Structures are given as structure tokens and as C-alpha cells.
């Protein structure tokens, strides 16, 4: 037993020396793979010191006397039997397991994805526990005895243990993981009139379902989903978003994978996004993934509007007004095409007034509202050519709650008149010349709750200062670049964007950002800004050609590669009949879609794709004049996460007699070995140049998804947007 104790003491000393060494030289340490394995044992080891040290405290508290270990037997007879004898081995085990846990935790912290203040506090509380438990063991073994400090010190160590455990839970599972079940649920309220799609609708979904693993303290996969700049930066697997193309966005790919798939996000043991939340993210991506898009800029019947109403409490706060309603005849007389006047709500005396057409605006049009100034609570003057006298007139709308002065001549000298409005809650000054100094006093205006100052000299620092003074004030400054953020260019545009052609054509490339250089390749290599030719004049496309293009501009990172395989189709049948019908959800324009040279996107709902599952696509083609057929190709989609696979086989039957067609050739595309990115592919069936008047093309889907797929054994889909004949 003595040998075992001495060995434990020596091991404990060595581990704590290693911990101290690691802390001193942490920035220079590079871990081999074997030590990474040790680090990943941290979650396994951490339970031991928690249990053992708490047990030591409980046994110690059960002892009724703090008596020296070398005191006479009679002095300790009243103590619970063997309590001191139990505490000592528990201290050995607790100190040793705490040191091992800290060593593993320090090794684990060197891996990617862990950083921030939570990790820092978790690390130092763990180190404190290791050192404290070692000191407690030494103190317990010292003579003469433990003294009166032992119990408080052991209790304090256990308290730090609880704090370290809480921080570890926050690091792994997100903030407030322990208390979340008893905390009141956050209210999901959104004001449709002032909401921004990303910050008010999409970001809350990420915060609730994703940020526990993708935050500055724990950036799993080097991905952070807590702000727009981090989302644009992407993670270790590349960009997260393809604006306007949800199907090509890594974000949607991971959300739509089978829940049992290892890359599905969130992991299946975490709260999942609801179908409505997934649809909201997809709709935002389809709308261009604009981080500054106001919800009010979208039509009321837009998908994002409907999803916002379904997901959030968008009911306006009922507000009662103590002023009488305006004379209806007077309101009707004042309303016209350029000055729209409407009740704020049914039965409410409050009025909403909006001006349109800057060319028709005049100060008299605003002054004419004097008879109903008491009832006007919302006033929209966005883009109107206001003059100084008009701002004086605005100050007379004593019950104004919301004022929109976006892109007007409003400046600092007009703000004192705006500050006279006693009930003003929402003020929109985007695109104006107001300065932070001019707004400083207005930001302290007690009723003001929302201030919108996009595209003004106001910075995030000014906004933060105001909100620190008044936490109830929300200041929207829009996207802000402090000079450290380098944004990627969006991909160039191809014109025409059709991938299929029958006659030679000229391809032009363009980019919406000026002074952007576009480089391309036609040989399949990746274009760069040095070796790839720069686009100067239209490209002549007459044969099957793979065109890859990228955009470059100084101060930006290069765009993603945009590639299109332009494929020639020599023949078009005079008549087409589908022998089998596609799924009603994915029927495009039936047979017409197969030969219209319209290529589908990676979105199967774009109206260009014919989708089949459990049965083949069978198309019967008639030619008034015989043709010599050398190849039949099928343009198909691959999206393994959506159960969409390449065709299992492509059969071509042909001849001169529709009742006696012969098999001309069968193509069996290679089977996929693992999940692949969403992409379009062309699968060829090369023939022997037979002369035919009739063809039958049969595209068979895969009968069963492969064993590596999360839905193995289920029938696959096959999607076809074009059949190409040469």
C-alpha cells in the first residue's frame, strides 16, 4: 500500500508539472495525432474527479470530530467508523483523476474549434481544481493533522468543480444548458413593418438551433453562425452560402441530409430545425441571402412573409389612442395617388400617411395634412425632396410614432425639430447626411426605441455607445466593414445561360461589380488570375465545351468557379410521347421539356425537371426523316442528400418499324461510392451510327439506395431535364 501511495504521489507531481509546463509554453506546442486521441478522452475522464471529490467532502462532513490522526483511540471513537480512512484514498483518487482530466482537456483545447472566454475560464478552473486537490492531499497527509482549514478548502474546491462543470456544459452544449428547462421561453415577436429578414427572422433560428456548436467560443468545423461576417466567411469546408441557389449551398445540403447521416446538422441528439424554419432559411437563400433586406421590401404574399407570420408572433401591439377620429370626408378629400392615407388598424382613429413620387411632392402637400395632424401616427416621406419648412411642419404631428425620412435631405440642423415629437418611437434616417454628433442628443430621446441609420456616417461604435446608455434603444447601422474583412466576389454571369445548343453561338461573360477581371479556361483546369486568359471578347462555342470562369478584383477574394458544360444537340424529334408519367410534383412540361434546350438548375422545383422514382422514364421519339444516331445523352441531377442519384442504366432502342425496335445500346453510369456535392451531369450512351426513324429512350432509376446511404434500401430518384441526340 505504501508503494502504491508513493507511486501515486510521484505520478501526481509529474502530471501537475506537465500542466504547468503546458500553460507556460502553450503557444509553441504542436500535438501529434496520438496525443490528440488522449485529449479526446477528456469527456470520459472528467466524471471521476467530480464524483470522487464530492464523496470525499461528504465523508469528511459526516465526521463529528476534527481530531488528529495520531490522537488516542478513545478521542476518535465517537466519529463515524472509518470516515478518515475513507477520505484519504478518495483524495488520492480525486487528485489523480483531476490531474489526468486537466491534461486531457489541455490537449483537447489545442484542436480547432475551441476558443473564447468560456474555454479560458473552463481551463483555469480545471487547473485550479487539479492544483487544489493535490495541495489538499498533501495537507491531509501532513502532521500534525488537518486543522480547521481542511473542510472549507475541500468545500471550496468542490464549488469550483461545479463552476468548471457548468462552463464545460456551456462549451459543449451552449449557454444556459443546465438551466434552460426552467428558464422562461423567449418570446418570438417580430414587427413586420420594421423587421430585417436576416437579423429578425433567420438569425434567431441559428441562435436557437445552431449556435451551441458554432459560436466564437466553440467554432465546430471553424464555422461561426452568430453574425453576418462570420457566416460569409464560412468554415473548414468552404463557403456556406450560394446566394440565390439554395440547392448548391452547403448550409441547405447539411440541413436536408438524413438525420442519421454523420454530416446532418444539427446532430440528431440536438434540437432540430422545424420544416418551417428550414423553409425560411431556404427562402432567404433563394432571395439572394441579403443580410440587409427589410421584410417590408417584399410583397405581402411572399414566402418569407408567410413563414414569418407562421413562426413568429407578428400581431401588432394593441395601442389605444385618446384622440377622436378624423372626419372621414376630410380624409377622403385629402387622399390621392401620391398621398395615401389609411387607418392604422380597423376601428382605430390613428392614420398612416405615405407620400409617393418625389416629382409630385411639395411643401403644400404636407401642410395640407394640418387638419388631421392629430390623427397621423405613421408618416412615410422616404425619398421626398423636403425643405427646411417641411421639417417644421413635421414637428406639428404631435402624435407621431413612426417617421420615415430615408433618403431625404434631412441633416443635423433638422434634428432639433424632430426631437420635439413627444411620442416618436421609430425614426428612419438611412441614406441621409445626419452625423453621430447631431444624433447624440436625439438618441437620448426617452420615447425613441428604433433608429435606422444605414448608409450614414454613424458607425457600430456610435450605435454601441448609445445602446449602452439606453439598452432599450435599437440602432440599425447595416453592414459595417472595419477594413479587416475581405469579402469574396460573387461569380460572373454567362450570357446566354443555356447549357444546350444546336447552332454555334457567342458566349459573353460579365460581372455586376465594375473593374472586375474575368478569367476563363476551356480545357477543364481551374482558372486563376495569372495563367488563365482574361475575357476580352465573346467566345465562339460550336462544339461540346466545358467553360470555367472566375472573377478577380483587388481588395477582394476571387469568386467561386462558375462552370457550365455547353453540350450540342444535333437533332430534335418531330414527335415525342412519354410512355411513363413523371411524379406529379416534378413533371415540368412533360415531354416538351426533354428537347427544349432549357437546362434545369440545381433546384428540382424550378419547373425544368422530370422526376421518376420506382419506375423508368420511357420516351418514344419519331423523326419524319431518318437520322443517323451516334449518341444519346441524358442530362441528369445528382443530390445524394435528396435521394437523387445518376441513372442506373440508359437504354436506347431504335429502328424503322415502331413495332420492331432493336436495342442499340445500354449505358450503365458508374455507381457513386460516397456522398457527393449537388451537381448536374451528362451521361452518354455511345451508339454505332444506326439510321433510324424511331427511337425509344429508357432511363432507369436506381432500385435501392446503397449501403452507405442513411436511407439504404429505399428506391432512388432520377431527374432528367434534357435528352440530347447527336
C-alpha positions in Angstrom: 0.0 0.0 0.0 2.8 2.4 0.8 4.4 1.7 -2.6 1.1 2.5 -4.3 0.7 5.7 -2.4 4.3 6.8 -3.2 3.8 5.9 -6.9 0.5 7.9 -7.0 2.3 10.9 -5.4 5.1 10.8 -7.9 2.6 10.5 -10.8 0.6 13.3 -9.4 3.6 15.5 -9.1 4.7 14.7 -12.7 1.2 15.5 -14.1 1.0 18.8 -12.4 4.5 19.7 -13.5 3.3 18.8 -17.1 0.3 21.0 -16.6 2.4 24.0 -15.5 4.8 23.4 -18.5 1.9 23.2 -20.9 0.4 26.5 -19.6 3.8 28.3 -19.9 4.6 27.1 -23.5 1.0 26.5 -24.8 1.5 28.7 -27.9 4.5 26.7 -29.1 3.1 23.2 -28.6 2.1 21.2 -31.6 0.4 17.9 -30.8 0.9 14.6 -32.7 -2.1 12.5 -33.6 -1.5 10.1 -30.7 -1.8 12.9 -28.1 -5.0 14.1 -29.9 -6.5 10.8 -29.0 -5.6 11.3 -25.4 -7.1 14.7 -25.5 -10.4 13.3 -26.7 -10.6 11.2 -23.6 -11.3 14.4 -21.6 -15.2 13.8 -21.6 -14.6 10.3 -20.4 -12.3 11.3 -17.5 -14.0 14.4 -16.2 -16.7 12.5 -14.3 -14.2 10.8 -12.0 -12.9 13.9 -10.1 -16.5 15.2 -9.8 -17.7 12.1 -8.1 -14.6 11.3 -6.0 -14.0 14.8 -4.6 -17.7 15.3 -3.8 -17.7 11.9 -2.0 -14.6 13.0 0.0 -16.4 16.1 1.1 -19.5 14.2 2.1 -17.5 11.6 4.2 -15.5 14.4 5.8 -18.6 16.3 6.7 -20.0 13.1 8.3 -17.1 13.0 10.7 -18.2 14.6 14.0 -14.7 15.5 15.2 -11.7 17.1 13.7 -9.1 15.1 15.7 -5.5 14.5 15.0 -4.8 11.2 13.3 -2.3 10.3 16.0 -4.7 11.1 18.8 -5.6 8.3 21.3 -8.2 5.8 20.0 -10.7 7.0 22.7 -10.7 10.5 21.3 -12.0 9.3 17.9 -14.3 6.6 19.0 -17.3 8.8 18.6 -16.5 9.6 14.9 -18.3 7.6 12.2 -16.3 4.4 11.7 -13.6 4.6 9.2 -14.5 8.1 7.9 -10.9 9.4 7.9 -9.7 6.1 6.4 -12.2 6.5 3.5 -11.3 10.2 2.9 -7.6 9.6 2.3 -8.0 7.2 -0.6 -10.7 9.4 -2.1 -8.3 12.3 -2.0 -5.7 10.2 -3.8 -8.2 9.2 -6.5 -9.6 12.7 -6.8 -6.3 14.5 -7.1 -5.0 11.9 -9.7 -8.2 11.9 -11.8 -8.4 15.7 -11.7 -4.8 16.0 -13.0 -5.4 13.4 -15.7 -8.6 15.2 -16.7 -6.9 18.6 -16.9 -4.0 17.1 -19.0 -6.6 15.6 -21.5 -8.5 18.8 -21.5 -5.4 20.9 -22.3 -4.6 18.5 -25.2 -8.1 18.7 -26.5 -8.1 22.5 -26.4 -5.3 22.6 -29.0 -7.7 21.2 -31.6 -9.5 23.5 -34.0 -12.9 24.9 -32.9 -12.4 25.8 -29.3 -11.7 29.4 -28.2 -13.1 32.3 -26.4 -13.7 33.3 -22.8 -15.8 30.3 -21.9 -12.9 28.0 -22.8 -10.5 30.2 -20.9 -12.5 30.1 -17.7 -13.2 26.4 -18.0 -9.4 25.7 -18.5 -8.3 27.8 -15.5 -11.0 26.5 -13.1 -9.9 22.9 -14.1 -6.3 23.8 -13.5 -7.2 25.3 -10.1 -9.0 22.0 -9.2 -6.0 19.9 -10.1 -3.6 22.1 -8.1 -6.0 22.4 -5.1 -6.8 18.7 -4.9 -3.0 18.0 -4.9 -2.5 20.5 -2.1 -5.4 19.1 -0.1 -3.9 15.6 -0.3 -0.5 16.9 0.9 -2.2 18.9 3.6 -4.2 15.9 4.7 -1.1 13.7 5.0 0.9 16.3 6.9 1.5 16.1 10.7 0.1 17.2 13.0 -3.2 17.0 11.5 -5.6 18.6 9.1 -6.6 21.6 11.2 -9.7 23.7 10.7 -8.9 24.8 7.2 -9.3 21.4 5.6 -13.1 21.2 5.3 -13.6 24.8 4.0 -10.8 24.3 1.5 -12.3 21.0 0.3 -15.8 22.6 0.1 -14.3 25.5 -1.9 -12.6 23.0 -4.3 -15.9 21.2 -4.9 -17.6 24.6 -5.5 -15.0 25.4 -8.2 -15.7 21.9 -9.5 -19.3 22.8 -10.0 -18.4 26.0 -11.8 -15.9 24.2 -14.1 -18.6 21.6 -14.9 -21.1 24.3 -15.7 -18.6 26.0 -18.0 -17.8 22.7 -19.7 -21.5 22.1 -20.3 -21.9 25.6 -21.8 -18.9 25.0 -24.0 -20.3 21.7 -25.3 -24.0 22.3 -25.3 -24.4 26.0 -25.3 -25.0 28.8 -22.8 -27.6 28.1 -20.1 -27.7 24.4 -21.0 -28.3 23.3 -17.4 -30.9 25.9 -16.5 -32.6 26.1 -19.9 -35.5 23.7 -19.0 -36.7 26.0 -16.2 -35.9 29.3 -17.8 -38.9 31.1 -19.4 -39.1 30.6 -23.1 -38.1 33.6 -25.2 -40.9 35.4 -26.8 -40.7 35.3 -30.6 -42.1 38.7 -31.6 -41.5 40.4 -34.9 -42.7 43.7 -36.1 -43.3 43.1 -39.8 -43.1 46.8 -40.6 -39.6 47.2 -39.3 -38.2 43.6 -39.4 -35.0 42.8 -41.3 -35.2 39.3 -42.8 -31.8 38.0 -41.6 -31.4 39.7 -38.2 -35.0 39.4 -37.1 -36.1 36.1 -38.8 -33.2 33.9 -39.8 -30.5 34.7 -37.2 -32.9 33.7 -34.3 -33.2 30.3 -35.8 -29.4 29.9 -35.9 -29.1 31.2 -32.4 -31.7 28.7 -31.1 -30.6 25.6 -33.1 -27.0 26.1 -34.2 -25.0 28.5 -32.1 -24.3 26.0 -29.3 -21.8 24.4 -31.6 -21.0 27.3 -33.9 -20.1 30.3 -31.7 -16.9 32.2 -31.1 -16.1 30.0 -28.1 -16.8 26.7 -29.8 -16.4 27.0 -33.6 -17.1 23.5 -34.7 -15.7 23.0 -38.2 -14.2 26.5 -37.9 -17.8 27.8 -38.5 -19.5 30.6 -36.6 -23.2 31.3 -37.0 -23.6 34.3 -34.7 -23.1 37.2 -37.1 -23.2 38.0 -40.8 -19.4 38.4 -41.3 -18.7 35.0 -39.7 -21.4 33.4 -41.9 -19.9 34.9 -45.0 -16.5 33.6 -44.0 -17.7 30.0 -44.0 -15.8 27.2 -42.3 -13.3 24.5 -43.0 -15.5 23.0 -45.7 -15.6 26.3 -47.6 -18.4 28.9 -48.2 -21.7 28.2 -46.5 -23.9 30.1 -48.9 -24.5 30.4 -52.6 -26.8 33.4 -52.8 -29.9 32.7 -55.0 -29.1 29.0 -55.2 -30.2 27.1 -52.1 -29.6 23.7 -53.6 -25.9 24.5 -54.1 -25.5 26.0 -50.6 -23.6 23.8 -48.1 -25.9 25.1 -45.4 -29.0 23.6 -47.1 -27.2 20.4 -48.0 -26.3 19.8 -44.4 -29.8 20.7 -43.2 -31.5 18.3 -45.6 -29.3 15.2 -45.1 -30.9 12.3 -43.4 -31.0 12.8 -39.7 -28.8 9.7 -39.1 -26.1 10.9 -41.5 -22.9 11.9 -39.8 -22.9 15.3 -41.6 -26.5 16.2 -40.9 -26.9 19.4 -39.0 -27.8 19.8 -36.2 -26.7 16.4 -35.0 -29.7 14.1 -34.2 -29.2 14.4 -30.5 -29.8 18.2 -30.7 -33.0 20.2 -31.2 -33.8 20.1 -35.0 -35.0 22.8 -37.2 -38.7 22.6 -38.0 -39.8 22.3 -41.6 -41.0 25.9 -41.4 -37.6 27.0 -40.2 -35.8 25.1 -42.9 -38.2 26.6 -45.5 -37.4 30.1 -44.1 -33.7 29.6 -44.5 -34.2 28.3 -48.0 -36.4 31.2 -49.0 -33.9 33.7 -47.6 -31.1 32.0 -49.7 -33.3 32.0 -52.8 -34.0 35.7 -52.3 -30.2 36.3 -52.5 -29.1 35.8 -48.9 -29.2 39.6 -48.4 -28.2 40.4 -44.8 -29.8 43.9 -45.0 -33.1 43.0 -46.8 -36.1 44.6 -45.0 -39.1 42.4 -44.8 -41.2 45.4 -45.9 -39.4 45.3 -49.2 -41.0 42.0 -50.1 -44.7 41.7 -51.2 -47.2 40.6 -48.6 -47.8 37.3 -50.3 -44.0 36.4 -50.5 -43.0 33.1 -49.0 -40.8 34.8 -46.4 -43.7 37.0 -45.3 -45.9 33.9 -44.8 -43.2 32.0 -42.9 -42.6 35.0 -40.6 -46.3 35.0 -39.8 -46.3 31.3 -39.1 -43.1 31.2 -37.0 -43.3 34.5 -35.1 -45.8 36.4 -33.2 -46.4 39.2 -35.7 -49.6 40.5 -34.2 -49.3 44.3 -33.7 -49.3 45.5 -30.2 -52.7 46.9 -29.4 -52.4 50.6 -28.7 -55.3 52.8 -27.7 -55.4 56.4 -28.6 -57.2 59.1 -26.7 -57.8 61.4 -29.7 -61.0 61.4 -31.7 -61.1 60.0 -35.3 -60.7 62.4 -38.2 -63.6 63.4 -40.4 -63.9 60.6 -43.0 -65.0 63.1 -45.7 -61.9 65.2 -45.0 -59.6 62.1 -45.1 -61.2 61.0 -48.4 -60.7 64.5 -49.8 -57.0 64.6 -48.8 -56.1 61.2 -50.2 -54.9 60.8 -53.7 -52.5 58.7 -55.8 -49.4 60.4 -54.4 -50.6 60.8 -50.8 -52.1 57.6 -49.4 -54.0 57.8 -46.2 -55.2 54.7 -44.4 -56.3 53.7 -40.9 -53.6 52.2 -38.8 -56.0 49.4 -37.9 -59.6 48.6 -38.3 -61.6 50.8 -35.9 -58.6 52.9 -34.8 -58.6 56.7 -35.1 -54.9 56.6 -35.9 -53.8 57.2 -39.5 -50.9 56.0 -41.6 -49.8 58.5 -44.3 -47.3 57.7 -47.1 -46.1 60.0 -49.9 -45.1 58.7 -53.3 -43.5 60.2 -56.5 -40.9 62.8 -55.5 -41.5 64.8 -58.6 -45.1 65.5 -57.5 -44.2 66.3 -53.9 -44.4 69.9 -52.5 -44.5 71.5 -49.1 -48.1 72.4 -49.7 -48.9 68.7 -49.9 -47.5 68.1 -46.5 -49.1 71.3 -45.0 -52.4 70.2 -46.3 -52.5 67.5 -43.6 -52.8 70.1 -40.9 -56.5 69.4 -40.3 -55.7 65.7 -39.5 -52.3 66.2 -37.9 -53.6 65.0 -34.5 -54.5 61.6 -36.0 -51.3 60.9 -38.0 -49.2 58.4 -36.1 -47.2 56.9 -39.1 -45.6 59.3 -41.7 -43.6 58.0 -44.6 -41.7 60.7 -46.5 -39.0 58.4 -47.9 -37.2 59.9 -50.9 -39.2 63.2 -50.8 -37.3 66.5 -51.6 -38.0 68.1 -48.2 -37.1 71.7 -47.4 -36.5 73.4 -44.0 -40.1 74.5 -43.7 -41.3 70.9 -44.2 -39.3 69.8 -41.1 -41.1 72.5 -39.1 -44.4 71.2 -40.4 -43.4 67.6 -39.3 -42.8 68.7 -35.8 -46.6 69.6 -35.5 -47.7 66.0 -35.9 -47.8 65.7 -32.1 -48.9 62.0 -32.0 -46.4 60.7 -34.5 -45.0 57.3 -33.5 -43.1 56.3 -36.7 -41.3 58.7 -39.1 -39.6 57.6 -42.3 -37.1 60.1 -43.6 -34.9 57.7 -45.6 -33.0 59.3 -48.5 -34.3 62.7 -47.8 -32.2 65.9 -47.3 -32.5 65.5 -43.5 -29.4 66.7 -41.7 -28.2 67.7 -38.2 -29.9 71.1 -38.4 -33.3 69.4 -38.7 -33.0 67.1 -35.7 -34.0 69.5 -33.1 -37.4 69.8 -34.7 -37.7 66.0 -34.8 -36.8 65.8 -31.2 -39.9 67.9 -30.3 -42.2 64.9 -31.2 -43.2 63.6 -27.7 -44.2 60.1 -28.8 -41.8 59.3 -31.6 -40.6 55.6 -31.2 -39.2 54.7 -34.6 -37.1 57.0 -36.8 -35.7 56.1 -40.2 -32.8 58.2 -41.4 -31.0 55.8 -43.8 -29.2 57.5 -46.7 -29.3 61.0 -45.1 -26.5 63.3 -44.0 -27.1 63.2 -40.3 -23.9 62.9 -38.2 -23.2 61.0 -35.0 -22.7 64.3 -33.2 -26.1 65.5 -34.4 -27.9 62.3 -33.4 -26.2 62.1 -30.0 -28.9 64.1 -28.2 -31.7 62.6 -30.2 -30.5 59.1 -29.2 -31.3 60.0 -25.6 -34.9 61.0 -26.5 -36.9 58.9 -24.0 -39.7 57.5 -26.2 -37.3 56.5 -29.1 -37.0 52.7 -29.4 -35.8 52.1 -33.0 -33.3 54.2 -35.0 -32.3 53.2 -38.6 -29.2 54.9 -39.9 -27.9 52.7 -42.7 -25.6 54.4 -45.2 -24.9 57.3 -42.9 -21.6 58.4 -41.1 -22.9 56.6 -38.0 -20.7 53.6 -37.1 -21.2 50.5 -35.0 -19.1 52.2 -32.3 -21.5 55.1 -32.1 -24.5 52.7 -32.0 -22.9 50.7 -29.3 -22.3 53.8 -27.2 -26.0 54.9 -27.5 -27.3 51.4 -26.7 -25.1 51.2 -23.6 -26.6 54.4 -22.4 -30.1 53.3 -23.2 -30.4 49.4 -23.5 -34.0 49.7 -24.8 -32.8 51.6 -27.9 -32.1 49.5 -31.0 -29.8 51.2 -33.6 -29.5 49.6 -37.0 -26.4 50.7 -38.9 -26.5 47.9 -41.6 -23.3 46.1 -42.6 -20.1 47.6 -41.4 -16.6 46.9 -42.7 -13.8 48.0 -40.3 -11.2 47.4 -43.0 -10.3 43.9 -41.9 -13.0 42.0 -43.7 -12.2 40.8 -47.2 -15.3 39.7 -49.0 -15.4 37.2 -51.8 -16.7 38.3 -55.2 -19.9 36.7 -56.5 -19.5 34.5 -59.5 -19.5 36.1 -63.0 -22.6 35.8 -65.3 -22.8 33.9 -68.6 -24.9 35.0 -71.5 -26.7 33.1 -72.8 -27.0 30.9 -69.7 -28.4 27.9 -71.6 -26.2 24.8 -71.5 -27.6 23.2 -74.6 -27.4 24.4 -78.2 -28.0 23.3 -81.8 -26.3 26.2 -83.7 -22.9 27.8 -82.8 -23.2 30.9 -80.7 -21.2 33.6 -78.9 -20.7 33.4 -75.2 -20.2 36.6 -73.2 -19.1 36.9 -69.6 -20.0 39.8 -67.3 -19.9 40.9 -63.6 -22.0 43.4 -61.8 -19.1 45.0 -59.9 -17.0 47.4 -62.0 -13.3 46.9 -62.7 -13.6 43.2 -62.1 -11.4 41.0 -64.3 -12.9 37.7 -65.5 -10.6 34.8 -66.4 -11.7 31.5 -68.1 -10.5 28.1 -69.2 -11.8 25.7 -71.8 -9.6 22.7 -71.0 -11.1 21.7 -67.6 -8.4 23.4 -65.5 -9.2 25.8 -62.7 -8.9 29.4 -63.9 -6.7 31.8 -62.0 -5.7 35.5 -62.5 -2.2 34.7 -63.8 -2.3 31.8 -66.2 -5.9 31.7 -67.4 -6.8 34.1 -70.3 -8.7 37.2 -69.4 -12.1 37.6 -71.0 -11.9 40.4 -73.6 -14.3 39.5 -76.3 -17.2 36.9 -76.9 -16.2 33.2 -77.0 -17.3 31.2 -80.0 -18.9 28.0 -78.9 -19.6 25.4 -81.7 -18.7 22.1 -80.0 -19.1 20.4 -76.6 -17.1 22.7 -74.3 -16.6 22.9 -70.6 -16.3 26.6 -69.7 -14.9 27.6 -66.2 -14.8 31.2 -65.1 -13.7 33.2 -62.0 -13.8 36.9 -61.2 -11.0 38.8 -59.5 -10.6 42.3 -58.1 -8.0 43.9 -56.0 -9.1 44.1 -52.3 -11.5 41.1 -52.8 -11.0 37.4 -52.7 -11.6 35.6 -56.0 -15.1 34.3 -56.7 -16.1 30.7 -56.7 -15.6 29.0 -60.0 -18.6 29.0 -62.2 -18.7 26.2 -64.7 -21.1 25.2 -67.4 -20.7 22.3 -69.8 -22.1 23.5 -73.2 -23.4 20.5 -75.0 -24.5 20.3 -78.6 -27.7 18.6 -79.5 -27.9 17.9 -83.3 -31.4 16.5 -83.6 -34.8 17.3 -82.4 -37.6 14.7 -82.8 -40.7 15.7 -84.7 -42.9 14.0 -82.1 -42.3 12.8 -78.5 -44.6 10.7 -76.3 -43.9 9.7 -72.7 -44.8 6.1 -72.1 -44.4 6.6 -68.4 -45.5 9.6 -66.4 -43.2 11.5 -64.0 -44.1 12.2 -60.4 -46.9 14.9 -60.4 -44.6 17.2 -58.3 -41.8 17.1 -60.8 -43.4 16.9 -64.3 -42.1 20.1 -65.8 -43.7 20.5 -69.2 -43.9 16.8 -69.7 -42.3 15.5 -73.0 -41.7 19.1 -74.3 -39.1 19.7 -71.6 -36.9 16.9 -72.8 -36.0 18.7 -76.0 -36.5 22.4 -75.4 -32.8 23.1 -74.7 -33.8 24.6 -71.3 -31.3 23.4 -68.7 -32.6 23.0 -65.1 -30.9 24.5 -62.1 -29.9 22.5 -59.0 -33.4 23.3 -57.6 -35.7 20.4 -58.6 -38.7 22.7 -58.2 -37.7 25.1 -60.9 -40.1 23.6 -63.5 -37.4 22.2 -65.7 -37.0 18.7 -64.3 -38.9 15.4 -64.8 -38.6 13.2 -61.7 -39.1 9.5 -61.5 -39.0 7.1 -58.6 -39.8 3.4 -58.7 -40.3 3.4 -62.5 -38.2 4.3 -65.5 -38.5 7.3 -67.8 -39.6 5.9 -71.2 -39.7 8.4 -74.1 -40.8 7.4 -77.6 -39.4 9.6 -80.4 -40.5 9.9 -84.0 -38.5 11.5 -86.9 -40.2 12.4 -90.2 -36.8 12.0 -92.0 -34.4 9.1 -90.9 -31.4 10.2 -88.9 -28.0 8.7 -88.2 -27.7 8.4 -84.4 -24.3 8.2 -82.9 -25.0 9.2 -79.3 -27.9 9.7 -76.9 -27.0 11.6 -73.8 -29.1 12.3 -70.7 -28.7 15.5 -68.6 -29.4 14.5 -65.0 -29.1 15.8 -61.4 -27.1 14.3 -58.5 -28.2 15.2 -55.0 -27.5 12.2 -52.7 -28.8 14.0 -49.7 -32.2 14.3 -51.5 -32.0 10.6 -52.7 -31.3 11.8 -56.3 -28.8 9.5 -58.0 -27.4 9.0 -61.5 -29.4 6.7 -63.7 -28.9 3.0 -63.1 -29.0 2.5 -66.9 -29.8 4.3 -70.1 -31.2 2.0 -72.9 -31.7 3.2 -76.5 -34.0 1.2 -78.8 -34.4 2.1 -82.5 -35.4 1.1 -86.0 -37.6 1.9 -89.0 -40.6 -0.1 -87.7 -42.2 1.2 -84.5 -43.4 -2.4 -83.8 -39.9 -3.9 -84.2 -37.4 -1.7 -82.4 -34.0 -3.2 -81.6 -31.7 -2.5 -78.6 -29.0 -0.2 -80.0 -27.0 0.3 -76.8 -27.0 0.3 -73.0 -25.0 2.7 -70.8 -24.5 2.0 -67.1 -23.2 5.1 -65.3 -20.6 4.5 -62.5 -22.1 3.9 -59.1 -21.4 6.6 -56.5 -19.1 5.4 -53.7 -19.9 8.2 -51.2 -21.9 11.4 -50.8 -21.1 14.0 -53.5 -21.9 17.7 -53.8 -25.1 18.7 -55.6 -24.3 18.9 -59.3 -25.6 18.3 -62.8 -24.1 15.6 -65.0 -24.4 14.4 -68.6 -24.4 10.6 -69.1 -23.7 9.4 -72.6 -24.7 6.3 -74.4 -22.5 5.9 -77.5 -24.0 4.0 -80.4 -22.9 2.7 -83.8 -24.3 5.2 -86.2 -27.5 3.4 -86.9 -30.0 5.1 -89.3 -33.4 5.2 -87.6 -36.8 6.8 -87.9 -38.0 5.8 -84.4 -36.2 5.8 -81.0 -37.2 4.7 -77.5 -35.1 6.0 -74.7 -35.4 4.3 -71.3 -33.8 5.9 -68.2 -34.0 3.6 -65.2 -33.5 4.9 -61.6 -31.6 3.0 -59.0 -33.7 0.4 -57.4 -32.2 0.7 -53.9 -30.0 3.3 -52.3 -26.6 2.0 -51.4 -25.5 0.7 -48.0 -23.5 3.8 -47.2 -26.6 6.0 -47.5 -28.7 6.9 -44.5 -31.8 5.6 -46.3 -30.3 2.5 -47.7 -32.6 0.1 -49.4 -35.2 2.8 -50.4 -35.7 3.5 -54.1 -33.7 6.4 -55.5 -35.0 9.2 -57.7 -33.7 10.1 -61.1 -34.2 13.6 -62.5 -33.8 14.5 -66.2 -34.1 17.9 -67.8 -32.9 17.1 -71.4 -32.2 14.3 -73.8 -29.5 15.1 -76.3 -29.3 13.4 -79.7 -26.2 13.5 -81.9 
